[in-house]
Amino acid sequence: MNKGPISQFIEKHYLHFNAAALVDAAKAYEDQLKGGAKMMVTLAGAMSTAELGKIFAEMIRRDKVQIISCTGANLEEDIMNLVAHSHYERVPNYRDLTPQQEWDLLERGLNRVTDTCIPEHEAFRRLQKHIYKIWKDADDKGERYFPHEFMYKLLLSGALEEYYEIDLKDSWMYAAAEKNLPIVVPGWEDSTMGNIFASYVIKGELKATTMKSGIEYMTFLADWYTKNSNNGVGFFQIGGGIAGDFPICVVPMLYQDMEMHDVPFWSYFCQISDSTTSYGSYSGAVPNEKITWGKLDINTPKFIIESDATIVAPLIFAYLLDL
């Protein structure tokens, strides 16, 4: 398929510095898929609230990503946007807010993420009402699932259909649920739904063991990687944090701790980040540091794009989709 106007614009004008790195990373990503490799995409920050699903869902449908690692926030906030979009509020002048104005937002049930406020009642509590029933049903039956599996059950049950406020094709979580795409959600407890689940455990209404743990996510990922890395698995990291730190460690874990010395390194690495390289900063560390930890090979194609992921990721995805 010929490249579309967005891709042609990128190739014509994005020639130097971070712009050139964007093009190089996109072309190398494309080469990985053409060579039979699979790709992990990791989502940190508030990519779902930034509505990355508008293009990321199509990446999933078009088989441009085979596994995802994301924070608990990104897992739930795509669904929150699906069911409560009209109740969100933008605050373009967020840098000028006083503490009193921030408090006023809280009292209105608006939780701010940079310039966007998530409505507590229509988003958090609406999900809580329905996901609790699914948690409780599993708990009563003695069944255990991962956080993303519970979310898949919620989406595919149709329980939220009456609330849909955006086109379903713009929800990356729904696209992933339809494909039963593997997802790893490290540190899920650090999320709104994670906090809510913990509250039910404290109240004695649910058992903690009903939710599969981070260790089980790592063992699941180890099994998936071992079975899917024959032609390589690439690592496309949006932002920093645990969404990237957790899954990239599966390779040295298999190699060093399991002594599986035939396990291949990640076959591609790209990180979009505005985190500066500093003393002890892992999110800002250059890719070569990952060689010393047994994550990347000397010859692994490596890219860092030092920019805003909400600008860069849609452009790279557009290139991969021939838009």
N, C-alpha and C positions, 0 to 999 in steps of 0.2 A: 504494500500500500504506500502511495506517495505521501510525503509529509504535508500537513496542512499549513495554513497561514501563520499560526502561532509558532510552530516549529521552524518554519522558514525565516520568520522574523528573528528568532533566537539565533539561528545559525548565521544570519547576516550581521547582526549587531552585537552579539555577546562574544567579544573577541579577546578580552584581556581581563586579568585579575580575577575577582570572584565570579564575574560573568563567564569568563572562559572556563573556570573550574566547574561551573554549572553545566556547561555544554559537554565537557569531557566526562563528567560523572554520568550524565544522561546517556551518552553514547556507550560508555563502558557497561552501564546497567543493561542496555539493550543487547550488547554483545554477550553478556552473561546468559540472558534468557535464550538467545539464539543458539548458544553452545550447549543448552540443556541443563544449565544450572538453575537452582531455585533461589528465591529471594525472600529474606526476612525484612520487614519494615518495622521499625520501632517508633512509637509515638509517645513523646514526652510533652510537657507543657500542657496547654489547653487547646490542642489541635481540633478536638471535636467541637468545642465552643466556637472556635474560629471557622467552623463549617467546612473543614477539609473534606468532609464526606461528599460534598458536591462533585468532587473529582476522584477522591480515593475510592468511592463505591464502584466507579467504573473500572478503576485499576483492578479491583477484586473480581468484578464480573469478567474482565478480559484476561484473567489469569496472569497478571503482571506481578502478583505477590502471592506467595504460597503459605506464608506463616507470618503472624503479627505478634509483637510484644508491645504492650501498652500499659500505662498506669491505670489504676482503678477509676480515676477521674475521666480519662478518655473513654473507657469502656461504658460508663454510665451517661456521660454528658452528650454523646451522640443521640442516645435514646431520649434524653431530656429535651434536646432540641427538636426531636421528632414530634413530641407530644405537647410541647409548651412554647413553641417558637413565637407566637404572637404576644406572649407575656414577657418576653425578654425586653430589656431596655438598654439602649446604648448611652454611654456617657462620654461623649467626645472630649470634654474638658476634664477628664479624670485626674490629670496632673495638678489641677487647681483646687481640688476638693479639700475642704477643711475637715478636721476630725468630727465636728458636729454634723457636717453633711454626710460623712461616711456612716455615722450613727443613725441618721435619718433613713438612709438606705436600708440598714439592718432592720429598723423598726417597720419598714414597709415590706419586709420579707425578701429583699433583693440582695443577693450575695454577689459582690463585684469581682469580675476577672478582667483586670485592666480596664477596657472601655465598654465591657459588656456585663450586665447584671443578670444572673440566673434567678428566676422566681422560685422561692422556696415551696410555696403551696402547690403551684401548678406543675413543678418539675420534681422536686425531691419527694414530696408527700404523695404525689400521684403515682410515682414508681413504687414507693414504699408499700402502698396499699395492695398492689398487685404482686410484687415480688415476694412479699411476706407469705402469701398463700402458697406460692411455689416452694419456698424454703420449708414451710411448715409441712407440706405434703411429703416432701423428701424426708424430713426429720421423722415424721410419724412412721414412714415405711422403712426407716433405717438405711436409706439410700444416701450416697455422698456424691457431690459433683463439684467441678471447678466453678469459680465465679462467672466465667464467660459462658459456661454451659447453662447455668441458671438464667442468664440473660437471653441466651438463644431460646430456651424454653418459653420465656416470657414473650419474646417477639413472635415466635412461630405459633403460640397459642391463640393469637388474635385478640387477646384481652385488651390490648391498647388501641385497637383500630379506631374506636370511637373518638379518640383524642388526636389522631394524626393531623398535624398542621403544616407539614411540608410534603413535597412529593417524595414518596417512599424510595424512589431511585436515588435520592440524595442522602440516604442513611447508609453509611459504610457498615454499621453493625448489622443492619438487615441484610445487606449483600453478603456479609460474612456468614450470617446465620443460615441463609439459603444454601450456601456451599458447605456448611459445617466446617469452615476454615479453622485450622488450629490457631489458638491464641494463647499466649503466655501473659499472665497479669501479675508480675512481682509486686509485693507490698500492697496487695489489694485492700488490706485493712485500713490503709491511709487513703480512704475515699469516703464519700458520703454514705454509700450503701454499706461499706465496710463498717463504718461507725454504727450505723443502724443495726446491722447484724449483731455486732458486739453488744449493743444495748439489750437485744432480745436474749442473748446468752446470759448476761448479767441478771436479767429478770427471770431466768429459768424457763423461758418459753422455747428456746432452741438449744441444741447441743453444738458446741464449737466444732466437733468432728464432722458435722453435716457438710461443712464447707472444706473442700480439699485445700491443702496448705501450699506454701511456697516451696517447701522441699519436694512435694509431689509434683509441682510445676517443673522443677529442675529435672526430676527423674523422667517426667514425660518428655521434656525437651531433649534430654540425652537420648532417649529411645528414638524420637523423631529424627534427630540429626544423624544418628547412626544409620538409619534406614534411608535417608534422603540425600546424603552428601556424596554419592558416587561421582556425580558430574559437577559437584560444587554447590555450596550455599553461600549466597552473597548477603551482605549486612548493610542495609540502608537506614541510617540512624537520623531521626528528626529530633533535634534537641539533645539534651544530655540525660543525666539522672538514671534512676533505677531501670527504666524501660530499656535502656541500652546496656547499662553495666551488668545487669543480671544475665541476660541471654548470651552475651558475647563470651562469658566465662565457661559456657558448656564445653568449649573445645579444650582449653587447658585442663578442665576437670576430667574429661575423658582420657586425655593424653597422659597427664601426670598422675592423677589420683586413681584412675581405673587402669592405667598402664596399657591403654589401647593405642600403641604407637603407629598404627596405620590409619588413624583418624585424620582426615584432611583438615587443614586450617580453613578459616573462612576464605572464600575465593574472591571476594570483592569487599571493599569497605568504603563507605561514604558517610560523612557526618555533616549535617547542616547545623551550625551552631554560632551563636554570638558570644559564647563564653571565651574569655581571654585565657591564653596560656599563662599560667601562674604557678607559684610554688604549691605543689600538692593538689592542684586542680585536675581532676580526672576528666571532667566534661570538656575542659579546654586543652587537654593533652593532645599533641600531634599524633597521628596514627602510628608513627614509628615506635612510640613508647609501648604500643600493644605487641610489638614483636618480642620485647623482653619478657612479656607475660605469657607467651606461647599462644597468642590469639590470632595473629596474622603472620604470614610468611614473608620472607624478604621480597618475593616477587608478586605478592598480592597487590592488585591495583588499588591505590589508596587516594582518596579525595577528601578535602575539607573545604566547605563553602562557608565562609564567615559572613553570615547575613541572617536576615529574619526568615525563619522557616515558613511563615505564612505567605511570604513572597516567593521563595525559592521552590518549595515543594510542589505547588500547583504548576509551575512552569516545567519542572522536570517531568511530572506526570503527564502534562499536555504533550511533551515531546514523545514520551513512550507510547502515548495513545494516538500519535500521528495527527494531533489537532493543529 
